[in-house]
Amino acid sequence: MTKLLVNRKEPSRNEIANRQDFETVLVNVRKVKSLNSPWFYGAIAFSSLLILTFLIL
């Protein structure tokens, strides 16, 4: 991807390095626990099949 700077001066290496503060970004991002794990859905599927078999028998 090519970025064009129109009517702007090109940033210096120091300016780019100062803006790349990834530690601060990672600290400020909320950590959300997701239930999108395949283990979660596998356990739900297994338990629902187990319950259905006990209800049928």
mmCIF file as Biopython writes it, N, C-alpha, C and O atoms, coordinates in Angstrom:
data_model
#
loop_
_atom_site.group_PDB
_atom_site.id
_atom_site.type_symbol
_atom_site.label_atom_id
_atom_site.label_alt_id
_atom_site.label_comp_id
_atom_site.label_asym_id
_atom_site.label_entity_id
_atom_site.label_seq_id
_atom_site.pdbx_PDB_ins_code
_atom_site.Cartn_x
_atom_site.Cartn_y
_atom_site.Cartn_z
_atom_site.occupancy
_atom_site.B_iso_or_equiv
_atom_site.auth_seq_id
_atom_site.auth_asym_id
_atom_site.pdbx_PDB_model_num
ATOM 1   N N  . MET A ? 1  ? 0.849   -1.169  0.000  1.0 0.0 1  A 1 
ATOM 2   C CA . MET A ? 1  ? 0.000   0.000   0.000  1.0 0.0 1  A 1 
ATOM 3   C C  . MET A ? 1  ? 0.898   1.237   0.000  1.0 0.0 1  A 1 
ATOM 4   O O  . MET A ? 1  ? 1.860   1.310   0.765  1.0 0.0 1  A 1 
ATOM 5   N N  . THR A ? 2  ? 0.592   2.178   -0.831 1.0 0.0 2  A 1 
ATOM 6   C CA . THR A ? 2  ? 1.358   3.409   -0.924 1.0 0.0 2  A 1 
ATOM 7   C C  . THR A ? 2  ? 0.545   4.543   -0.335 1.0 0.0 2  A 1 
ATOM 8   O O  . THR A ? 2  ? -0.609  4.754   -0.707 1.0 0.0 2  A 1 
ATOM 9   N N  . LYS A ? 3  ? 1.160   5.275   0.593  1.0 0.0 3  A 1 
ATOM 10  C CA . LYS A ? 3  ? 0.477   6.413   1.191  1.0 0.0 3  A 1 
ATOM 11  C C  . LYS A ? 3  ? 1.056   7.690   0.599  1.0 0.0 3  A 1 
ATOM 12  O O  . LYS A ? 3  ? 2.271   7.830   0.460  1.0 0.0 3  A 1 
ATOM 13  N N  . LEU A ? 4  ? 0.191   8.595   0.259  1.0 0.0 4  A 1 
ATOM 14  C CA . LEU A ? 4  ? 0.622   9.864   -0.309 1.0 0.0 4  A 1 
ATOM 15  C C  . LEU A ? 4  ? 0.433   10.971  0.715  1.0 0.0 4  A 1 
ATOM 16  O O  . LEU A ? 4  ? -0.630  11.089  1.324  1.0 0.0 4  A 1 
ATOM 17  N N  . LEU A ? 5  ? 1.451   11.767  0.899  1.0 0.0 5  A 1 
ATOM 18  C CA . LEU A ? 5  ? 1.364   12.929  1.773  1.0 0.0 5  A 1 
ATOM 19  C C  . LEU A ? 5  ? 1.133   14.157  0.903  1.0 0.0 5  A 1 
ATOM 20  O O  . LEU A ? 5  ? 2.028   14.592  0.178  1.0 0.0 5  A 1 
ATOM 21  N N  . VAL A ? 6  ? -0.052  14.702  0.980  1.0 0.0 6  A 1 
ATOM 22  C CA . VAL A ? 6  ? -0.399  15.858  0.175  1.0 0.0 6  A 1 
ATOM 23  C C  . VAL A ? 6  ? -0.442  17.067  1.099  1.0 0.0 6  A 1 
ATOM 24  O O  . VAL A ? 6  ? -1.137  17.057  2.116  1.0 0.0 6  A 1 
ATOM 25  N N  . ASN A ? 7  ? 0.303   18.108  0.741  1.0 0.0 7  A 1 
ATOM 26  C CA . ASN A ? 7  ? 0.370   19.351  1.512  1.0 0.0 7  A 1 
ATOM 27  C C  . ASN A ? 7  ? 0.829   19.117  2.952  1.0 0.0 7  A 1 
ATOM 28  O O  . ASN A ? 7  ? 0.430   19.841  3.864  1.0 0.0 7  A 1 
ATOM 29  N N  . ARG A ? 8  ? 1.660   18.114  3.144  1.0 0.0 8  A 1 
ATOM 30  C CA . ARG A ? 8  ? 2.217   17.837  4.466  1.0 0.0 8  A 1 
ATOM 31  C C  . ARG A ? 8  ? 3.674   17.473  4.300  1.0 0.0 8  A 1 
ATOM 32  O O  . ARG A ? 8  ? 4.067   16.853  3.311  1.0 0.0 8  A 1 
ATOM 33  N N  . LYS A ? 9  ? 4.466   17.863  5.272  1.0 0.0 9  A 1 
ATOM 34  C CA . LYS A ? 9  ? 5.865   17.436  5.190  1.0 0.0 9  A 1 
ATOM 35  C C  . LYS A ? 9  ? 5.976   16.010  5.724  1.0 0.0 9  A 1 
ATOM 36  O O  . LYS A ? 9  ? 5.178   15.578  6.556  1.0 0.0 9  A 1 
ATOM 37  N N  . GLU A ? 10 ? 6.959   15.305  5.240  1.0 0.0 10 A 1 
ATOM 38  C CA . GLU A ? 10 ? 7.155   13.922  5.635  1.0 0.0 10 A 1 
ATOM 39  C C  . GLU A ? 10 ? 7.634   13.865  7.082  1.0 0.0 10 A 1 
ATOM 40  O O  . GLU A ? 10 ? 8.538   14.613  7.451  1.0 0.0 10 A 1 
ATOM 41  N N  . PRO A ? 11 ? 7.051   12.995  7.915  1.0 0.0 11 A 1 
ATOM 42  C CA . PRO A ? 11 ? 7.476   12.918  9.315  1.0 0.0 11 A 1 
ATOM 43  C C  . PRO A ? 11 ? 8.891   12.366  9.437  1.0 0.0 11 A 1 
ATOM 44  O O  . PRO A ? 11 ? 9.325   11.535  8.639  1.0 0.0 11 A 1 
ATOM 45  N N  . SER A ? 12 ? 9.591   12.843  10.445 1.0 0.0 12 A 1 
ATOM 46  C CA . SER A ? 12 ? 10.957  12.372  10.666 1.0 0.0 12 A 1 
ATOM 47  C C  . SER A ? 12 ? 10.943  11.025  11.382 1.0 0.0 12 A 1 
ATOM 48  O O  . SER A ? 12 ? 9.904   10.587  11.875 1.0 0.0 12 A 1 
ATOM 49  N N  . ARG A ? 13 ? 12.091  10.379  11.435 1.0 0.0 13 A 1 
ATOM 50  C CA . ARG A ? 13 ? 12.180  9.085   12.122 1.0 0.0 13 A 1 
ATOM 51  C C  . ARG A ? 13 ? 11.891  9.229   13.609 1.0 0.0 13 A 1 
ATOM 52  O O  . ARG A ? 13 ? 11.261  8.360   14.211 1.0 0.0 13 A 1 
ATOM 53  N N  . ASN A ? 14 ? 12.350  10.323  14.199 1.0 0.0 14 A 1 
ATOM 54  C CA . ASN A ? 14 ? 12.095  10.534  15.622 1.0 0.0 14 A 1 
ATOM 55  C C  . ASN A ? 14 ? 10.608  10.728  15.898 1.0 0.0 14 A 1 
ATOM 56  O O  . ASN A ? 14 ? 10.087  10.223  16.892 1.0 0.0 14 A 1 
ATOM 57  N N  . GLU A ? 15 ? 9.932   11.452  15.027 1.0 0.0 15 A 1 
ATOM 58  C CA . GLU A ? 15 ? 8.502   11.674  15.198 1.0 0.0 15 A 1 
ATOM 59  C C  . GLU A ? 15 ? 7.729   10.364  15.074 1.0 0.0 15 A 1 
ATOM 60  O O  . GLU A ? 15 ? 6.786   10.126  15.829 1.0 0.0 15 A 1 
ATOM 61  N N  . ILE A ? 16 ? 8.115   9.532   14.147 1.0 0.0 16 A 1 
ATOM 62  C CA . ILE A ? 16 ? 7.468   8.228   13.981 1.0 0.0 16 A 1 
ATOM 63  C C  . ILE A ? 16 ? 7.734   7.353   15.195 1.0 0.0 16 A 1 
ATOM 64  O O  . ILE A ? 16 ? 6.827   6.683   15.687 1.0 0.0 16 A 1 
ATOM 65  N N  . ALA A ? 17 ? 8.952   7.353   15.676 1.0 0.0 17 A 1 
ATOM 66  C CA . ALA A ? 17 ? 9.300   6.543   16.853 1.0 0.0 17 A 1 
ATOM 67  C C  . ALA A ? 17 ? 8.542   7.008   18.085 1.0 0.0 17 A 1 
ATOM 68  O O  . ALA A ? 17 ? 8.138   6.182   18.905 1.0 0.0 17 A 1 
ATOM 69  N N  . ASN A ? 18 ? 8.339   8.314   18.234 1.0 0.0 18 A 1 
ATOM 70  C CA . ASN A ? 18 ? 7.605   8.835   19.385 1.0 0.0 18 A 1 
ATOM 71  C C  . ASN A ? 18 ? 6.126   8.465   19.331 1.0 0.0 18 A 1 
ATOM 72  O O  . ASN A ? 18 ? 5.493   8.307   20.375 1.0 0.0 18 A 1 
ATOM 73  N N  . ARG A ? 19 ? 5.575   8.326   18.152 1.0 0.0 19 A 1 
ATOM 74  C CA . ARG A ? 19 ? 4.156   7.983   18.020 1.0 0.0 19 A 1 
ATOM 75  C C  . ARG A ? 19 ? 3.900   6.490   18.181 1.0 0.0 19 A 1 
ATOM 76  O O  . ARG A ? 19 ? 2.758   6.083   18.391 1.0 0.0 19 A 1 
ATOM 77  N N  . GLN A ? 20 ? 4.920   5.684   18.089 1.0 0.0 20 A 1 
ATOM 78  C CA . GLN A ? 20 ? 4.745   4.240   18.191 1.0 0.0 20 A 1 
ATOM 79  C C  . GLN A ? 20 ? 4.907   3.778   19.638 1.0 0.0 20 A 1 
ATOM 80  O O  . GLN A ? 20 ? 5.856   3.069   19.974 1.0 0.0 20 A 1 
ATOM 81  N N  . ASP A ? 21 ? 3.986   4.182   20.468 1.0 0.0 21 A 1 
ATOM 82  C CA . ASP A ? 21 ? 3.999   3.810   21.877 1.0 0.0 21 A 1 
ATOM 83  C C  . ASP A ? 21 ? 2.955   2.712   22.091 1.0 0.0 21 A 1 
ATOM 84  O O  . ASP A ? 21 ? 1.849   2.975   22.563 1.0 0.0 21 A 1 
ATOM 85  N N  . PHE A ? 22 ? 3.319   1.493   21.741 1.0 0.0 22 A 1 
ATOM 86  C CA . PHE A ? 22 ? 2.363   0.399   21.768 1.0 0.0 22 A 1 
ATOM 87  C C  . PHE A ? 22 ? 2.041   -0.058  23.191 1.0 0.0 22 A 1 
ATOM 88  O O  . PHE A ? 22 ? 0.959   -0.593  23.435 1.0 0.0 22 A 1 
ATOM 89  N N  . GLU A ? 23 ? 2.946   0.141   24.110 1.0 0.0 23 A 1 
ATOM 90  C CA . GLU A ? 23 ? 2.690   -0.257  25.498 1.0 0.0 23 A 1 
ATOM 91  C C  . GLU A ? 23 ? 1.522   0.525   26.080 1.0 0.0 23 A 1 
ATOM 92  O O  . GLU A ? 23 ? 0.676   -0.049  26.766 1.0 0.0 23 A 1 
ATOM 93  N N  . THR A ? 24 ? 1.463   1.812   25.820 1.0 0.0 24 A 1 
ATOM 94  C CA . THR A ? 24 ? 0.361   2.644   26.307 1.0 0.0 24 A 1 
ATOM 95  C C  . THR A ? 24 ? -0.951  2.222   25.673 1.0 0.0 24 A 1 
ATOM 96  O O  . THR A ? 24 ? -1.986  2.200   26.340 1.0 0.0 24 A 1 
ATOM 97  N N  . VAL A ? 25 ? -0.917  1.894   24.415 1.0 0.0 25 A 1 
ATOM 98  C CA . VAL A ? 25 ? -2.135  1.457   23.725 1.0 0.0 25 A 1 
ATOM 99  C C  . VAL A ? 25 ? -2.632  0.150   24.321 1.0 0.0 25 A 1 
ATOM 100 O O  . VAL A ? 25 ? -3.829  -0.006  24.561 1.0 0.0 25 A 1 
ATOM 101 N N  . LEU A ? 26 ? -1.729  -0.785  24.561 1.0 0.0 26 A 1 
ATOM 102 C CA . LEU A ? 26 ? -2.133  -2.080  25.104 1.0 0.0 26 A 1 
ATOM 103 C C  . LEU A ? 26 ? -2.663  -1.963  26.524 1.0 0.0 26 A 1 
ATOM 104 O O  . LEU A ? 26 ? -3.551  -2.722  26.913 1.0 0.0 26 A 1 
ATOM 105 N N  . VAL A ? 27 ? -2.140  -1.033  27.300 1.0 0.0 27 A 1 
ATOM 106 C CA . VAL A ? 27 ? -2.626  -0.843  28.668 1.0 0.0 27 A 1 
ATOM 107 C C  . VAL A ? 27 ? -4.044  -0.282  28.645 1.0 0.0 27 A 1 
ATOM 108 O O  . VAL A ? 27 ? -4.862  -0.646  29.490 1.0 0.0 27 A 1 
ATOM 109 N N  . ASN A ? 28 ? -4.346  0.589   27.699 1.0 0.0 28 A 1 
ATOM 110 C CA . ASN A ? 28 ? -5.637  1.256   27.660 1.0 0.0 28 A 1 
ATOM 111 C C  . ASN A ? 28 ? -6.733  0.434   26.984 1.0 0.0 28 A 1 
ATOM 112 O O  . ASN A ? 28 ? -7.906  0.796   27.074 1.0 0.0 28 A 1 
ATOM 113 N N  . VAL A ? 29 ? -6.385  -0.649  26.317 1.0 0.0 29 A 1 
ATOM 114 C CA . VAL A ? 29 ? -7.388  -1.474  25.650 1.0 0.0 29 A 1 
ATOM 115 C C  . VAL A ? 29 ? -8.036  -2.381  26.684 1.0 0.0 29 A 1 
ATOM 116 O O  . VAL A ? 29 ? -7.356  -3.030  27.479 1.0 0.0 29 A 1 
ATOM 117 N N  . ARG A ? 30 ? -9.378  -2.412  26.658 1.0 0.0 30 A 1 
ATOM 118 C CA . ARG A ? 30 ? -10.094 -3.282  27.589 1.0 0.0 30 A 1 
ATOM 119 C C  . ARG A ? 30 ? -9.890  -4.732  27.198 1.0 0.0 30 A 1 
ATOM 120 O O  . ARG A ? 30 ? -9.927  -5.082  26.018 1.0 0.0 30 A 1 
ATOM 121 N N  . LYS A ? 31 ? -9.676  -5.565  28.193 1.0 0.0 31 A 1 
ATOM 122 C CA . LYS A ? 31 ? -9.523  -6.987  27.944 1.0 0.0 31 A 1 
ATOM 123 C C  . LYS A ? 31 ? -10.893 -7.643  28.118 1.0 0.0 31 A 1 
ATOM 124 O O  . LYS A ? 31 ? -11.461 -7.648  29.211 1.0 0.0 31 A 1 
ATOM 125 N N  . VAL A ? 32 ? -11.405 -8.189  27.035 1.0 0.0 32 A 1 
ATOM 126 C CA . VAL A ? 32 ? -12.723 -8.812  27.038 1.0 0.0 32 A 1 
ATOM 127 C C  . VAL A ? 32 ? -12.543 -10.313 26.905 1.0 0.0 32 A 1 
ATOM 128 O O  . VAL A ? 32 ? -11.890 -10.796 25.980 1.0 0.0 32 A 1 
ATOM 129 N N  . LYS A ? 33 ? -13.127 -11.036 27.835 1.0 0.0 33 A 1 
ATOM 130 C CA . LYS A ? 33 ? -13.076 -12.484 27.734 1.0 0.0 33 A 1 
ATOM 131 C C  . LYS A ? 33 ? -14.161 -12.919 26.758 1.0 0.0 33 A 1 
ATOM 132 O O  . LYS A ? 33 ? -15.330 -12.558 26.893 1.0 0.0 33 A 1 
ATOM 133 N N  . SER A ? 34 ? -13.755 -13.676 25.807 1.0 0.0 34 A 1 
ATOM 134 C CA . SER A ? 34 ? -14.657 -14.080 24.744 1.0 0.0 34 A 1 
ATOM 135 C C  . SER A ? 34 ? -15.060 -15.535 24.918 1.0 0.0 34 A 1 
ATOM 136 O O  . SER A ? 34 ? -14.264 -16.367 25.354 1.0 0.0 34 A 1 
ATOM 137 N N  . LEU A ? 35 ? -16.307 -15.831 24.570 1.0 0.0 35 A 1 
ATOM 138 C CA . LEU A ? 35 ? -16.765 -17.216 24.602 1.0 0.0 35 A 1 
ATOM 139 C C  . LEU A ? 35 ? -16.686 -17.845 23.226 1.0 0.0 35 A 1 
ATOM 140 O O  . LEU A ? 35 ? -17.392 -18.814 22.946 1.0 0.0 35 A 1 
ATOM 141 N N  . ASN A ? 36 ? -15.852 -17.318 22.380 1.0 0.0 36 A 1 
ATOM 142 C CA . ASN A ? 36 ? -15.737 -17.833 21.023 1.0 0.0 36 A 1 
ATOM 143 C C  . ASN A ? 36 ? -14.721 -18.960 20.908 1.0 0.0 36 A 1 
ATOM 144 O O  . ASN A ? 36 ? -14.290 -19.299 19.806 1.0 0.0 36 A 1 
ATOM 145 N N  . SER A ? 37 ? -14.348 -19.527 22.010 1.0 0.0 37 A 1 
ATOM 146 C CA . SER A ? 37 ? -13.385 -20.615 22.005 1.0 0.0 37 A 1 
ATOM 147 C C  . SER A ? 37 ? -14.055 -21.897 21.508 1.0 0.0 37 A 1 
ATOM 148 O O  . SER A ? 37 ? -15.191 -22.179 21.887 1.0 0.0 37 A 1 
ATOM 149 N N  . PRO A ? 38 ? -13.377 -22.668 20.676 1.0 0.0 38 A 1 
ATOM 150 C CA . PRO A ? 38 ? -13.954 -23.944 20.239 1.0 0.0 38 A 1 
ATOM 151 C C  . PRO A ? 38 ? -14.175 -24.908 21.403 1.0 0.0 38 A 1 
ATOM 152 O O  . PRO A ? 38 ? -15.064 -25.758 21.341 1.0 0.0 38 A 1 
ATOM 153 N N  . TRP A ? 39 ? -13.382 -24.786 22.455 1.0 0.0 39 A 1 
ATOM 154 C CA . TRP A ? 39 ? -13.564 -25.659 23.616 1.0 0.0 39 A 1 
ATOM 155 C C  . TRP A ? 39 ? -14.905 -25.384 24.290 1.0 0.0 39 A 1 
ATOM 156 O O  . TRP A ? 39 ? -15.563 -26.312 24.760 1.0 0.0 39 A 1 
ATOM 157 N N  . PHE A ? 40 ? -15.312 -24.122 24.339 1.0 0.0 40 A 1 
ATOM 158 C CA . PHE A ? 40 ? -16.589 -23.771 24.960 1.0 0.0 40 A 1 
ATOM 159 C C  . PHE A ? 40 ? -17.741 -24.390 24.180 1.0 0.0 40 A 1 
ATOM 160 O O  . PHE A ? 40 ? -18.619 -25.024 24.765 1.0 0.0 40 A 1 
ATOM 161 N N  . TYR A ? 41 ? -17.742 -24.209 22.869 1.0 0.0 41 A 1 
ATOM 162 C CA . TYR A ? 41 ? -18.832 -24.733 22.055 1.0 0.0 41 A 1 
ATOM 163 C C  . TYR A ? 41 ? -18.801 -26.256 22.007 1.0 0.0 41 A 1 
ATOM 164 O O  . TYR A ? 41 ? -19.854 -26.888 21.915 1.0 0.0 41 A 1 
ATOM 165 N N  . GLY A ? 42 ? -17.638 -26.845 22.065 1.0 0.0 42 A 1 
ATOM 166 C CA . GLY A ? 42 ? -17.546 -28.297 22.106 1.0 0.0 42 A 1 
ATOM 167 C C  . GLY A ? 42 ? -18.141 -28.851 23.393 1.0 0.0 42 A 1 
ATOM 168 O O  . GLY A ? 42 ? -18.830 -29.871 23.371 1.0 0.0 42 A 1 
ATOM 169 N N  . ALA A ? 43 ? -17.879 -28.185 24.511 1.0 0.0 43 A 1 
ATOM 170 C CA . ALA A ? 43 ? -18.422 -28.626 25.799 1.0 0.0 43 A 1 
ATOM 171 C C  . ALA A ? 43 ? -19.934 -28.460 25.830 1.0 0.0 43 A 1 
ATOM 172 O O  . ALA A ? 43 ? -20.637 -29.320 26.360 1.0 0.0 43 A 1 
ATOM 173 N N  . ILE A ? 44 ? -20.442 -27.375 25.274 1.0 0.0 44 A 1 
ATOM 174 C CA . ILE A ? 44 ? -21.888 -27.156 25.227 1.0 0.0 44 A 1 
ATOM 175 C C  . ILE A ? 44 ? -22.554 -28.214 24.358 1.0 0.0 44 A 1 
ATOM 176 O O  . ILE A ? 44 ? -23.590 -28.763 24.733 1.0 0.0 44 A 1 
ATOM 177 N N  . ALA A ? 45 ? -21.970 -28.504 23.208 1.0 0.0 45 A 1 
ATOM 178 C CA . ALA A ? 45 ? -22.540 -29.515 22.316 1.0 0.0 45 A 1 
ATOM 179 C C  . ALA A ? 45 ? -22.525 -30.891 22.978 1.0 0.0 45 A 1 
ATOM 180 O O  . ALA A ? 45 ? -23.507 -31.631 22.914 1.0 0.0 45 A 1 
ATOM 181 N N  . PHE A ? 46 ? -21.412 -31.222 23.607 1.0 0.0 46 A 1 
ATOM 182 C CA . PHE A ? 46 ? -21.311 -32.535 24.268 1.0 0.0 46 A 1 
ATOM 183 C C  . PHE A ? 46 ? -22.321 -32.659 25.399 1.0 0.0 46 A 1 
ATOM 184 O O  . PHE A ? 46 ? -22.987 -33.688 25.520 1.0 0.0 46 A 1 
ATOM 185 N N  . SER A ? 47 ? -22.446 -31.636 26.223 1.0 0.0 47 A 1 
ATOM 186 C CA . SER A ? 47 ? -23.372 -31.709 27.349 1.0 0.0 47 A 1 
ATOM 187 C C  . SER A ? 47 ? -24.823 -31.738 26.874 1.0 0.0 47 A 1 
ATOM 188 O O  . SER A ? 47 ? -25.649 -32.427 27.473 1.0 0.0 47 A 1 
ATOM 189 N N  . SER A ? 48 ? -25.149 -31.002 25.806 1.0 0.0 48 A 1 
ATOM 190 C CA . SER A ? 48 ? -26.525 -31.038 25.304 1.0 0.0 48 A 1 
ATOM 191 C C  . SER A ? 48 ? -26.850 -32.410 24.716 1.0 0.0 48 A 1 
ATOM 192 O O  . SER A ? 48 ? -27.962 -32.906 24.899 1.0 0.0 48 A 1 
ATOM 193 N N  . LEU A ? 49 ? -25.909 -33.027 24.018 1.0 0.0 49 A 1 
ATOM 194 C CA . LEU A ? 49 ? -26.138 -34.378 23.510 1.0 0.0 49 A 1 
ATOM 195 C C  . LEU A ? 49 ? -26.278 -35.385 24.656 1.0 0.0 49 A 1 
ATOM 196 O O  . LEU A ? 49 ? -27.093 -36.304 24.576 1.0 0.0 49 A 1 
ATOM 197 N N  . LEU A ? 50 ? -25.509 -35.221 25.690 1.0 0.0 50 A 1 
ATOM 198 C CA . LEU A ? 50 ? -25.585 -36.105 26.846 1.0 0.0 50 A 1 
ATOM 199 C C  . LEU A ? 50 ? -26.936 -35.968 27.541 1.0 0.0 50 A 1 
ATOM 200 O O  . LEU A ? 50 ? -27.539 -36.969 27.927 1.0 0.0 50 A 1 
ATOM 201 N N  . ILE A ? 51 ? -27.408 -34.751 27.701 1.0 0.0 51 A 1 
ATOM 202 C CA . ILE A ? 51 ? -28.716 -34.521 28.334 1.0 0.0 51 A 1 
ATOM 203 C C  . ILE A ? 51 ? -29.827 -35.102 27.472 1.0 0.0 51 A 1 
ATOM 204 O O  . ILE A ? 51 ? -30.756 -35.718 27.995 1.0 0.0 51 A 1 
ATOM 205 N N  . LEU A ? 52 ? -29.743 -34.914 26.155 1.0 0.0 52 A 1 
ATOM 206 C CA . LEU A ? 52 ? -30.775 -35.463 25.257 1.0 0.0 52 A 1 
ATOM 207 C C  . LEU A ? 52 ? -30.812 -36.982 25.321 1.0 0.0 52 A 1 
ATOM 208 O O  . LEU A ? 52 ? -31.891 -37.574 25.299 1.0 0.0 52 A 1 
ATOM 209 N N  . THR A ? 53 ? -29.653 -37.621 25.401 1.0 0.0 53 A 1 
ATOM 210 C CA . THR A ? 53 ? -29.648 -39.084 25.472 1.0 0.0 53 A 1 
ATOM 211 C C  . THR A ? 53 ? -30.240 -39.578 26.793 1.0 0.0 53 A 1 
ATOM 212 O O  . THR A ? 53 ? -30.920 -40.603 26.822 1.0 0.0 53 A 1 
ATOM 213 N N  . PHE A ? 54 ? -29.985 -38.856 27.883 1.0 0.0 54 A 1 
ATOM 214 C CA . PHE A ? 54 ? -30.574 -39.248 29.165 1.0 0.0 54 A 1 
ATOM 215 C C  . PHE A ? 54 ? -32.081 -39.011 29.186 1.0 0.0 54 A 1 
ATOM 216 O O  . PHE A ? 54 ? -32.812 -39.771 29.823 1.0 0.0 54 A 1 
ATOM 217 N N  . LEU A ? 55 ? -32.556 -37.981 28.509 1.0 0.0 55 A 1 
ATOM 218 C CA . LEU A ? 55 ? -33.992 -37.714 28.479 1.0 0.0 55 A 1 
ATOM 219 C C  . LEU A ? 55 ? -34.719 -38.725 27.608 1.0 0.0 55 A 1 
ATOM 220 O O  . LEU A ? 55 ? -35.852 -39.097 27.912 1.0 0.0 55 A 1 
ATOM 221 N N  . ILE A ? 56 ? -34.096 -39.171 26.544 1.0 0.0 56 A 1 
ATOM 222 C CA . ILE A ? 56 ? -34.739 -40.134 25.648 1.0 0.0 56 A 1 
ATOM 223 C C  . ILE A ? 56 ? -34.774 -41.520 26.282 1.0 0.0 56 A 1 
ATOM 224 O O  . ILE A ? 56 ? -35.761 -42.245 26.163 1.0 0.0 56 A 1 
ATOM 225 N N  . LEU A ? 57 ? -33.687 -41.878 26.957 1.0 0.0 57 A 1 
ATOM 226 C CA . LEU A ? 57 ? -33.641 -43.212 27.584 1.0 0.0 57 A 1 
ATOM 227 C C  . LEU A ? 57 ? -34.418 -43.141 28.847 1.0 0.0 57 A 1 
ATOM 228 O O  . LEU A ? 57 ? -34.530 -44.138 29.560 1.0 0.0 57 A 1 
#
